[in-house]
Amino acid sequence: MLIKYLFIAFLIIAFVPPVRRFVFYLLVGRQLVKEQKRQQPFGKRREGDVRVDSKTPKSDGTTFKGGEYVDYEEVK
């Protein structure tokens, strides 16, 4: 008798999408929401804002202006 009810509950969970979403939320969803809130940065910005971190050039004595020239042959 118990197996019959477990089988029916399994079928309902497996094949009824709203029930499946609710069960997933109960099992995993709350943990996901907590983790997402924990991962949010402290300085909340609006969506679409752009922040650019500029690096100052380090003056360590190098004047690197590019790589070396490599000869190539065009193959047709």
PDB file of N, CA, C and O in Angstrom:
ATOM      1  N   MET A   1       0.828  -1.202   0.000  1.00  0.00           N
ATOM      2  CA  MET A   1       0.000   0.000   0.000  1.00  0.00           C
ATOM      3  C   MET A   1       0.873   1.268   0.000  1.00  0.00           C
ATOM      4  O   MET A   1       0.585   2.230  -0.712  1.00  0.00           O
ATOM      5  N   LEU A   2       1.929   1.251   0.800  1.00  0.00           N
ATOM      6  CA  LEU A   2       2.830   2.402   0.874  1.00  0.00           C
ATOM      7  C   LEU A   2       3.569   2.588  -0.452  1.00  0.00           C
ATOM      8  O   LEU A   2       3.782   3.714  -0.901  1.00  0.00           O
ATOM      9  N   ILE A   3       3.946   1.496  -1.059  1.00  0.00           N
ATOM     10  CA  ILE A   3       4.653   1.561  -2.338  1.00  0.00           C
ATOM     11  C   ILE A   3       3.769   2.193  -3.406  1.00  0.00           C
ATOM     12  O   ILE A   3       4.256   2.923  -4.269  1.00  0.00           O
ATOM     13  N   LYS A   4       2.486   1.917  -3.347  1.00  0.00           N
ATOM     14  CA  LYS A   4       1.536   2.481  -4.306  1.00  0.00           C
ATOM     15  C   LYS A   4       1.506   4.011  -4.187  1.00  0.00           C
ATOM     16  O   LYS A   4       1.522   4.711  -5.200  1.00  0.00           O
ATOM     17  N   TYR A   5       1.462   4.534  -2.940  1.00  0.00           N
ATOM     18  CA  TYR A   5       1.430   5.984  -2.729  1.00  0.00           C
ATOM     19  C   TYR A   5       2.760   6.630  -3.131  1.00  0.00           C
ATOM     20  O   TYR A   5       2.772   7.720  -3.702  1.00  0.00           O
ATOM     21  N   LEU A   6       3.867   5.966  -2.836  1.00  0.00           N
ATOM     22  CA  LEU A   6       5.165   6.498  -3.237  1.00  0.00           C
ATOM     23  C   LEU A   6       5.289   6.546  -4.758  1.00  0.00           C
ATOM     24  O   LEU A   6       5.829   7.505  -5.310  1.00  0.00           O
ATOM     25  N   PHE A   7       4.794   5.520  -5.428  1.00  0.00           N
ATOM     26  CA  PHE A   7       4.837   5.488  -6.885  1.00  0.00           C
ATOM     27  C   PHE A   7       3.984   6.599  -7.487  1.00  0.00           C
ATOM     28  O   PHE A   7       4.400   7.243  -8.449  1.00  0.00           O
ATOM     29  N   ILE A   8       2.808   6.828  -6.937  1.00  0.00           N
ATOM     30  CA  ILE A   8       1.931   7.905  -7.418  1.00  0.00           C
ATOM     31  C   ILE A   8       2.585   9.264  -7.180  1.00  0.00           C
ATOM     32  O   ILE A   8       2.542  10.135  -8.050  1.00  0.00           O
ATOM     33  N   ALA A   9       3.188   9.450  -6.007  1.00  0.00           N
ATOM     34  CA  ALA A   9       3.871  10.711  -5.710  1.00  0.00           C
ATOM     35  C   ALA A   9       5.037  10.921  -6.672  1.00  0.00           C
ATOM     36  O   ALA A   9       5.261  12.037  -7.141  1.00  0.00           O
ATOM     37  N   PHE A  10       5.776   9.862  -6.968  1.00  0.00           N
ATOM     38  CA  PHE A  10       6.886   9.950  -7.913  1.00  0.00           C
ATOM     39  C   PHE A  10       6.394  10.359  -9.300  1.00  0.00           C
ATOM     40  O   PHE A  10       7.005  11.204  -9.953  1.00  0.00           O
ATOM     41  N   LEU A  11       5.296   9.762  -9.746  1.00  0.00           N
ATOM     42  CA  LEU A  11       4.755  10.106 -11.061  1.00  0.00           C
ATOM     43  C   LEU A  11       4.307  11.561 -11.124  1.00  0.00           C
ATOM     44  O   LEU A  11       4.538  12.248 -12.119  1.00  0.00           O
ATOM     45  N   ILE A  12       3.670  12.020 -10.063  1.00  0.00           N
ATOM     46  CA  ILE A  12       3.207  13.412 -10.025  1.00  0.00           C
ATOM     47  C   ILE A  12       4.409  14.360 -10.069  1.00  0.00           C
ATOM     48  O   ILE A  12       4.400  15.347 -10.806  1.00  0.00           O
ATOM     49  N   ILE A  13       5.443  14.055  -9.277  1.00  0.00           N
ATOM     50  CA  ILE A  13       6.632  14.916  -9.253  1.00  0.00           C
ATOM     51  C   ILE A  13       7.341  14.879 -10.606  1.00  0.00           C
ATOM     52  O   ILE A  13       7.822  15.905 -11.088  1.00  0.00           O
ATOM     53  N   ALA A  14       7.404  13.703 -11.211  1.00  0.00           N
ATOM     54  CA  ALA A  14       8.164  13.561 -12.452  1.00  0.00           C
ATOM     55  C   ALA A  14       7.463  14.187 -13.646  1.00  0.00           C
ATOM     56  O   ALA A  14       8.133  14.704 -14.541  1.00  0.00           O
ATOM     57  N   PHE A  15       6.140  14.156 -13.689  1.00  0.00           N
ATOM     58  CA  PHE A  15       5.450  14.550 -14.922  1.00  0.00           C
ATOM     59  C   PHE A  15       4.562  15.790 -14.812  1.00  0.00           C
ATOM     60  O   PHE A  15       3.911  16.153 -15.791  1.00  0.00           O
ATOM     61  N   VAL A  16       4.515  16.441 -13.666  1.00  0.00           N
ATOM     62  CA  VAL A  16       3.728  17.670 -13.520  1.00  0.00           C
ATOM     63  C   VAL A  16       4.708  18.813 -13.246  1.00  0.00           C
ATOM     64  O   VAL A  16       5.234  18.930 -12.140  1.00  0.00           O
ATOM     65  N   PRO A  17       4.953  19.655 -14.255  1.00  0.00           N
ATOM     66  CA  PRO A  17       5.986  20.691 -14.137  1.00  0.00           C
ATOM     67  C   PRO A  17       5.836  21.641 -12.943  1.00  0.00           C
ATOM     68  O   PRO A  17       6.844  21.917 -12.293  1.00  0.00           O
ATOM     69  N   PRO A  18       4.643  22.162 -12.611  1.00  0.00           N
ATOM     70  CA  PRO A  18       4.571  23.053 -11.445  1.00  0.00           C
ATOM     71  C   PRO A  18       4.964  22.351 -10.148  1.00  0.00           C
ATOM     72  O   PRO A  18       5.606  22.949  -9.285  1.00  0.00           O
ATOM     73  N   VAL A  19       4.581  21.095 -10.013  1.00  0.00           N
ATOM     74  CA  VAL A  19       4.953  20.354  -8.807  1.00  0.00           C
ATOM     75  C   VAL A  19       6.458  20.119  -8.796  1.00  0.00           C
ATOM     76  O   VAL A  19       7.101  20.223  -7.752  1.00  0.00           O
ATOM     77  N   ARG A  20       7.015  19.803  -9.957  1.00  0.00           N
ATOM     78  CA  ARG A  20       8.460  19.559 -10.061  1.00  0.00           C
ATOM     79  C   ARG A  20       9.237  20.819  -9.702  1.00  0.00           C
ATOM     80  O   ARG A  20      10.246  20.742  -9.001  1.00  0.00           O
ATOM     81  N   ARG A  21       8.780  21.988 -10.177  1.00  0.00           N
ATOM     82  CA  ARG A  21       9.466  23.239  -9.833  1.00  0.00           C
ATOM     83  C   ARG A  21       9.398  23.522  -8.341  1.00  0.00           C
ATOM     84  O   ARG A  21      10.375  23.975  -7.745  1.00  0.00           O
ATOM     85  N   PHE A  22       8.245  23.255  -7.738  1.00  0.00           N
ATOM     86  CA  PHE A  22       8.081  23.489  -6.305  1.00  0.00           C
ATOM     87  C   PHE A  22       9.001  22.579  -5.501  1.00  0.00           C
ATOM     88  O   PHE A  22       9.637  23.027  -4.547  1.00  0.00           O
ATOM     89  N   VAL A  23       9.075  21.320  -5.874  1.00  0.00           N
ATOM     90  CA  VAL A  23       9.945  20.381  -5.159  1.00  0.00           C
ATOM     91  C   VAL A  23      11.404  20.789  -5.342  1.00  0.00           C
ATOM     92  O   VAL A  23      12.182  20.726  -4.390  1.00  0.00           O
ATOM     93  N   PHE A  24      11.786  21.203  -6.539  1.00  0.00           N
ATOM     94  CA  PHE A  24      13.150  21.670  -6.774  1.00  0.00           C
ATOM     95  C   PHE A  24      13.451  22.891  -5.919  1.00  0.00           C
ATOM     96  O   PHE A  24      14.540  23.002  -5.357  1.00  0.00           O
ATOM     97  N   TYR A  25      12.489  23.811  -5.816  1.00  0.00           N
ATOM     98  CA  TYR A  25      12.689  24.992  -4.981  1.00  0.00           C
ATOM     99  C   TYR A  25      12.879  24.591  -3.528  1.00  0.00           C
ATOM    100  O   TYR A  25      13.735  25.142  -2.836  1.00  0.00           O
ATOM    101  N   LEU A  26      12.092  23.643  -3.066  1.00  0.00           N
ATOM    102  CA  LEU A  26      12.228  23.205  -1.675  1.00  0.00           C
ATOM    103  C   LEU A  26      13.605  22.582  -1.421  1.00  0.00           C
ATOM    104  O   LEU A  26      14.219  22.825  -0.382  1.00  0.00           O
ATOM    105  N   LEU A  27      14.078  21.791  -2.361  1.00  0.00           N
ATOM    106  CA  LEU A  27      15.336  21.084  -2.154  1.00  0.00           C
ATOM    107  C   LEU A  27      16.565  21.954  -2.413  1.00  0.00           C
ATOM    108  O   LEU A  27      17.533  21.894  -1.655  1.00  0.00           O
ATOM    109  N   VAL A  28      16.536  22.758  -3.470  1.00  0.00           N
ATOM    110  CA  VAL A  28      17.742  23.459  -3.905  1.00  0.00           C
ATOM    111  C   VAL A  28      17.572  24.969  -3.932  1.00  0.00           C
ATOM    112  O   VAL A  28      18.526  25.700  -3.666  1.00  0.00           O
ATOM    113  N   GLY A  29      16.398  25.441  -4.243  1.00  0.00           N
ATOM    114  CA  GLY A  29      16.175  26.859  -4.532  1.00  0.00           C
ATOM    115  C   GLY A  29      16.557  27.799  -3.416  1.00  0.00           C
ATOM    116  O   GLY A  29      17.162  28.842  -3.662  1.00  0.00           O
ATOM    117  N   ARG A  30      16.214  27.447  -2.197  1.00  0.00           N
ATOM    118  CA  ARG A  30      16.527  28.356  -1.098  1.00  0.00           C
ATOM    119  C   ARG A  30      18.035  28.503  -0.914  1.00  0.00           C
ATOM    120  O   ARG A  30      18.524  29.594  -0.621  1.00  0.00           O
ATOM    121  N   GLN A  31      18.762  27.418  -1.082  1.00  0.00           N
ATOM    122  CA  GLN A  31      20.216  27.484  -0.971  1.00  0.00           C
ATOM    123  C   GLN A  31      20.805  28.346  -2.088  1.00  0.00           C
ATOM    124  O   GLN A  31      21.756  29.093  -1.857  1.00  0.00           O
ATOM    125  N   LEU A  32      20.250  28.246  -3.293  1.00  0.00           N
ATOM    126  CA  LEU A  32      20.726  29.075  -4.407  1.00  0.00           C
ATOM    127  C   LEU A  32      20.497  30.556  -4.130  1.00  0.00           C
ATOM    128  O   LEU A  32      21.370  31.383  -4.391  1.00  0.00           O
ATOM    129  N   VAL A  33      19.334  30.887  -3.605  1.00  0.00           N
ATOM    130  CA  VAL A  33      19.023  32.290  -3.314  1.00  0.00           C
ATOM    131  C   VAL A  33      19.973  32.821  -2.254  1.00  0.00           C
ATOM    132  O   VAL A  33      20.457  33.947  -2.375  1.00  0.00           O
ATOM    133  N   LYS A  34      20.251  32.042  -1.221  1.00  0.00           N
ATOM    134  CA  LYS A  34      21.171  32.473  -0.172  1.00  0.00           C
ATOM    135  C   LYS A  34      22.572  32.694  -0.736  1.00  0.00           C
ATOM    136  O   LYS A  34      23.234  33.680  -0.412  1.00  0.00           O
ATOM    137  N   GLU A  35      23.013  31.770  -1.582  1.00  0.00           N
ATOM    138  CA  GLU A  35      24.348  31.883  -2.166  1.00  0.00           C
ATOM    139  C   GLU A  35      24.439  33.079  -3.102  1.00  0.00           C
ATOM    140  O   GLU A  35      25.466  33.758  -3.121  1.00  0.00           O
ATOM    141  N   GLN A  36      23.401  33.356  -3.876  1.00  0.00           N
ATOM    142  CA  GLN A  36      23.412  34.512  -4.767  1.00  0.00           C
ATOM    143  C   GLN A  36      23.467  35.811  -3.978  1.00  0.00           C
ATOM    144  O   GLN A  36      24.170  36.743  -4.369  1.00  0.00           O
ATOM    145  N   LYS A  37      22.734  35.885  -2.875  1.00  0.00           N
ATOM    146  CA  LYS A  37      22.773  37.091  -2.049  1.00  0.00           C
ATOM    147  C   LYS A  37      24.149  37.264  -1.423  1.00  0.00           C
ATOM    148  O   LYS A  37      24.628  38.389  -1.274  1.00  0.00           O
ATOM    149  N   ARG A  38      24.783  36.163  -1.057  1.00  0.00           N
ATOM    150  CA  ARG A  38      26.105  36.229  -0.449  1.00  0.00           C
ATOM    151  C   ARG A  38      27.156  36.666  -1.464  1.00  0.00           C
ATOM    152  O   ARG A  38      28.129  37.319  -1.087  1.00  0.00           O
ATOM    153  N   GLN A  39      26.989  36.325  -2.736  1.00  0.00           N
ATOM    154  CA  GLN A  39      27.968  36.625  -3.774  1.00  0.00           C
ATOM    155  C   GLN A  39      27.824  38.022  -4.368  1.00  0.00           C
ATOM    156  O   GLN A  39      28.714  38.470  -5.091  1.00  0.00           O
ATOM    157  N   GLN A  40      26.728  38.720  -4.083  1.00  0.00           N
ATOM    158  CA  GLN A  40      26.533  40.050  -4.661  1.00  0.00           C
ATOM    159  C   GLN A  40      27.572  41.010  -4.109  1.00  0.00           C
ATOM    160  O   GLN A  40      27.890  40.967  -2.920  1.00  0.00           O
ATOM    161  N   PRO A  41      28.103  41.875  -4.962  1.00  0.00           N
ATOM    162  CA  PRO A  41      29.097  42.844  -4.476  1.00  0.00           C
ATOM    163  C   PRO A  41      28.450  43.856  -3.545  1.00  0.00           C
ATOM    164  O   PRO A  41      27.252  44.125  -3.623  1.00  0.00           O
ATOM    165  N   PHE A  42      29.258  44.400  -2.678  1.00  0.00           N
ATOM    166  CA  PHE A  42      28.730  45.331  -1.693  1.00  0.00           C
ATOM    167  C   PHE A  42      28.315  46.650  -2.320  1.00  0.00           C
ATOM    168  O   PHE A  42      27.316  47.241  -1.910  1.00  0.00           O
ATOM    169  N   GLY A  43      29.067  47.120  -3.309  1.00  0.00           N
ATOM    170  CA  GLY A  43      28.704  48.360  -3.990  1.00  0.00           C
ATOM    171  C   GLY A  43      27.699  48.051  -5.085  1.00  0.00           C
ATOM    172  O   GLY A  43      28.088  47.741  -6.211  1.00  0.00           O
ATOM    173  N   LYS A  44      26.435  48.129  -4.776  1.00  0.00           N
ATOM    174  CA  LYS A  44      25.428  47.786  -5.781  1.00  0.00           C
ATOM    175  C   LYS A  44      25.359  48.882  -6.837  1.00  0.00           C
ATOM    176  O   LYS A  44      25.280  50.070  -6.527  1.00  0.00           O
ATOM    177  N   ARG A  45      25.391  48.450  -8.079  1.00  0.00           N
ATOM    178  CA  ARG A  45      25.279  49.375  -9.193  1.00  0.00           C
ATOM    179  C   ARG A  45      24.068  49.001 -10.018  1.00  0.00           C
ATOM    180  O   ARG A  45      23.617  47.855 -10.007  1.00  0.00           O
ATOM    181  N   ARG A  46      23.553  49.975 -10.726  1.00  0.00           N
ATOM    182  CA  ARG A  46      22.424  49.697 -11.602  1.00  0.00           C
ATOM    183  C   ARG A  46      22.893  48.917 -12.801  1.00  0.00           C
ATOM    184  O   ARG A  46      24.065  48.977 -13.172  1.00  0.00           O
ATOM    185  N   GLU A  47      21.992  48.192 -13.404  1.00  0.00           N
ATOM    186  CA  GLU A  47      22.322  47.421 -14.593  1.00  0.00           C
ATOM    187  C   GLU A  47      22.650  48.367 -15.731  1.00  0.00           C
ATOM    188  O   GLU A  47      21.916  49.322 -15.984  1.00  0.00           O
ATOM    189  N   GLY A  48      23.743  48.106 -16.413  1.00  0.00           N
ATOM    190  CA  GLY A  48      24.161  48.935 -17.528  1.00  0.00           C
ATOM    191  C   GLY A  48      25.223  49.948 -17.169  1.00  0.00           C
ATOM    192  O   GLY A  48      25.804  50.563 -18.063  1.00  0.00           O
ATOM    193  N   ASP A  49      25.502  50.145 -15.873  1.00  0.00           N
ATOM    194  CA  ASP A  49      26.569  51.057 -15.479  1.00  0.00           C
ATOM    195  C   ASP A  49      27.912  50.457 -15.874  1.00  0.00           C
ATOM    196  O   ASP A  49      28.112  49.243 -15.817  1.00  0.00           O
ATOM    197  N   VAL A  50      28.822  51.330 -16.273  1.00  0.00           N
ATOM    198  CA  VAL A  50      30.140  50.893 -16.696  1.00  0.00           C
ATOM    199  C   VAL A  50      31.167  51.457 -15.728  1.00  0.00           C
ATOM    200  O   VAL A  50      31.150  52.644 -15.403  1.00  0.00           O
ATOM    201  N   ARG A  51      32.060  50.588 -15.275  1.00  0.00           N
ATOM    202  CA  ARG A  51      33.131  51.025 -14.384  1.00  0.00           C
ATOM    203  C   ARG A  51      34.454  50.616 -15.011  1.00  0.00           C
ATOM    204  O   ARG A  51      34.652  49.450 -15.350  1.00  0.00           O
ATOM    205  N   VAL A  52      35.355  51.572 -15.166  1.00  0.00           N
ATOM    206  CA  VAL A  52      36.645  51.294 -15.783  1.00  0.00           C
ATOM    207  C   VAL A  52      37.728  51.509 -14.746  1.00  0.00           C
ATOM    208  O   VAL A  52      37.856  52.598 -14.187  1.00  0.00           O
ATOM    209  N   ASP A  53      38.507  50.470 -14.491  1.00  0.00           N
ATOM    210  CA  ASP A  53      39.653  50.594 -13.609  1.00  0.00           C
ATOM    211  C   ASP A  53      40.869  50.856 -14.468  1.00  0.00           C
ATOM    212  O   ASP A  53      41.300  49.988 -15.227  1.00  0.00           O
ATOM    213  N   SER A  54      41.425  52.054 -14.352  1.00  0.00           N
ATOM    214  CA  SER A  54      42.586  52.382 -15.178  1.00  0.00           C
ATOM    215  C   SER A  54      43.853  52.034 -14.409  1.00  0.00           C
ATOM    216  O   SER A  54      43.957  52.261 -13.203  1.00  0.00           O
ATOM    217  N   LYS A  55      44.810  51.477 -15.139  1.00  0.00           N
ATOM    218  CA  LYS A  55      46.094  51.141 -14.537  1.00  0.00           C
ATOM    219  C   LYS A  55      47.089  52.223 -14.922  1.00  0.00           C
ATOM    220  O   LYS A  55      47.137  52.667 -16.069  1.00  0.00           O
ATOM    221  N   THR A  56      47.867  52.631 -13.960  1.00  0.00           N
ATOM    222  CA  THR A  56      48.896  53.605 -14.265  1.00  0.00           C
ATOM    223  C   THR A  56      50.088  52.864 -14.856  1.00  0.00           C
ATOM    224  O   THR A  56      50.423  51.766 -14.414  1.00  0.00           O
ATOM    225  N   PRO A  57      50.728  53.468 -15.859  1.00  0.00           N
ATOM    226  CA  PRO A  57      51.875  52.782 -16.458  1.00  0.00           C
ATOM    227  C   PRO A  57      53.021  52.680 -15.460  1.00  0.00           C
ATOM    228  O   PRO A  57      53.376  53.655 -14.797  1.00  0.00           O
ATOM    229  N   LYS A  58      53.590  51.490 -15.367  1.00  0.00           N
ATOM    230  CA  LYS A  58      54.705  51.292 -14.445  1.00  0.00           C
ATOM    231  C   LYS A  58      55.986  51.725 -15.145  1.00  0.00           C
ATOM    232  O   LYS A  58      56.233  51.344 -16.289  1.00  0.00           O
ATOM    233  N   SER A  59      56.771  52.494 -14.482  1.00  0.00           N
ATOM    234  CA  SER A  59      58.027  52.955 -15.075  1.00  0.00           C
ATOM    235  C   SER A  59      59.166  52.101 -14.518  1.00  0.00           C
ATOM    236  O   SER A  59      59.886  52.518 -13.611  1.00  0.00           O
ATOM    237  N   ASP A  60      59.314  50.896 -15.079  1.00  0.00           N
ATOM    238  CA  ASP A  60      60.377  50.009 -14.625  1.00  0.00           C
ATOM    239  C   ASP A  60      61.548  50.008 -15.605  1.00  0.00           C
ATOM    240  O   ASP A  60      62.384  49.106 -15.562  1.00  0.00           O
ATOM    241  N   GLY A  61      61.620  50.989 -16.472  1.00  0.00           N
ATOM    242  CA  GLY A  61      62.755  51.127 -17.373  1.00  0.00           C
ATOM    243  C   GLY A  61      62.552  50.495 -18.734  1.00  0.00           C
ATOM    244  O   GLY A  61      63.424  50.652 -19.588  1.00  0.00           O
ATOM    245  N   THR A  62      61.475  49.798 -18.993  1.00  0.00           N
ATOM    246  CA  THR A  62      61.279  49.174 -20.290  1.00  0.00           C
ATOM    247  C   THR A  62      60.441  50.075 -21.178  1.00  0.00           C
ATOM    248  O   THR A  62      59.525  50.762 -20.727  1.00  0.00           O
ATOM    249  N   THR A  63      60.788  50.048 -22.455  1.00  0.00           N
ATOM    250  CA  THR A  63      60.020  50.826 -23.427  1.00  0.00           C
ATOM    251  C   THR A  63      59.510  49.878 -24.495  1.00  0.00           C
ATOM    252  O   THR A  63      59.738  50.111 -25.682  1.00  0.00           O
ATOM    253  N   PHE A  64      58.844  48.844 -24.114  1.00  0.00           N
ATOM    254  CA  PHE A  64      58.314  47.828 -25.013  1.00  0.00           C
ATOM    255  C   PHE A  64      57.189  48.420 -25.837  1.00  0.00           C
ATOM    256  O   PHE A  64      56.206  48.909 -25.281  1.00  0.00           O
ATOM    257  N   LYS A  65      57.319  48.382 -27.170  1.00  0.00           N
ATOM    258  CA  LYS A  65      56.301  48.961 -28.036  1.00  0.00           C
ATOM    259  C   LYS A  65      55.713  47.953 -28.993  1.00  0.00           C
ATOM    260  O   LYS A  65      55.085  48.346 -29.976  1.00  0.00           O
ATOM    261  N   GLY A  66      55.891  46.672 -28.749  1.00  0.00           N
ATOM    262  CA  GLY A  66      55.318  45.666 -29.619  1.00  0.00           C
ATOM    263  C   GLY A  66      56.218  44.451 -29.726  1.00  0.00           C
ATOM    264  O   GLY A  66      57.280  44.388 -29.106  1.00  0.00           O
ATOM    265  N   GLY A  67      55.781  43.494 -30.517  1.00  0.00           N
ATOM    266  CA  GLY A  67      56.552  42.275 -30.695  1.00  0.00           C
ATOM    267  C   GLY A  67      57.498  42.381 -31.872  1.00  0.00           C
ATOM    268  O   GLY A  67      57.609  43.429 -32.507  1.00  0.00           O
ATOM    269  N   GLU A  68      58.170  41.299 -32.150  1.00  0.00           N
ATOM    270  CA  GLU A  68      59.095  41.304 -33.277  1.00  0.00           C
ATOM    271  C   GLU A  68      58.365  40.935 -34.558  1.00  0.00           C
ATOM    272  O   GLU A  68      57.316  40.292 -34.523  1.00  0.00           O
ATOM    273  N   TYR A  69      58.922  41.343 -35.682  1.00  0.00           N
ATOM    274  CA  TYR A  69      58.305  41.113 -36.979  1.00  0.00           C
ATOM    275  C   TYR A  69      58.543  39.670 -37.411  1.00  0.00           C
ATOM    276  O   TYR A  69      59.656  39.156 -37.301  1.00  0.00           O
ATOM    277  N   VAL A  70      57.500  39.029 -37.899  1.00  0.00           N
ATOM    278  CA  VAL A  70      57.600  37.646 -38.342  1.00  0.00           C
ATOM    279  C   VAL A  70      57.253  37.603 -39.819  1.00  0.00           C
ATOM    280  O   VAL A  70      56.171  38.033 -40.218  1.00  0.00           O
ATOM    281  N   ASP A  71      58.172  37.082 -40.639  1.00  0.00           N
ATOM    282  CA  ASP A  71      57.909  36.928 -42.066  1.00  0.00           C
ATOM    283  C   ASP A  71      56.884  35.818 -42.267  1.00  0.00           C
ATOM    284  O   ASP A  71      56.872  34.821 -41.545  1.00  0.00           O
ATOM    285  N   TYR A  72      56.041  36.010 -43.246  1.00  0.00           N
ATOM    286  CA  TYR A  72      55.084  34.951 -43.566  1.00  0.00           C
ATOM    287  C   TYR A  72      54.919  34.892 -45.059  1.00  0.00           C
ATOM    288  O   TYR A  72      55.185  35.863 -45.769  1.00  0.00           O
ATOM    289  N   GLU A  73      54.483  33.760 -45.527  1.00  0.00           N
ATOM    290  CA  GLU A  73      54.248  33.547 -46.939  1.00  0.00           C
ATOM    291  C   GLU A  73      52.784  33.249 -47.135  1.00  0.00           C
ATOM    292  O   GLU A  73      52.234  32.380 -46.459  1.00  0.00           O
ATOM    293  N   GLU A  74      52.140  33.950 -48.046  1.00  0.00           N
ATOM    294  CA  GLU A  74      50.732  33.716 -48.297  1.00  0.00           C
ATOM    295  C   GLU A  74      50.575  32.510 -49.203  1.00  0.00           C
ATOM    296  O   GLU A  74      51.175  32.449 -50.276  1.00  0.00           O
ATOM    297  N   VAL A  75      49.773  31.556 -48.773  1.00  0.00           N
ATOM    298  CA  VAL A  75      49.561  30.327 -49.536  1.00  0.00           C
ATOM    299  C   VAL A  75      48.245  30.440 -50.265  1.00  0.00           C
ATOM    300  O   VAL A  75      47.214  30.746 -49.667  1.00  0.00           O
ATOM    301  N   LYS A  76      48.285  30.184 -51.593  1.00  0.00           N
ATOM    302  CA  LYS A  76      47.050  30.281 -52.361  1.00  0.00           C
ATOM    303  C   LYS A  76      46.590  28.938 -52.813  1.00  0.00           C
ATOM    304  O   LYS A  76      45.559  28.829 -53.477  1.00  0.00           O
TER     305      LYS A  76
END
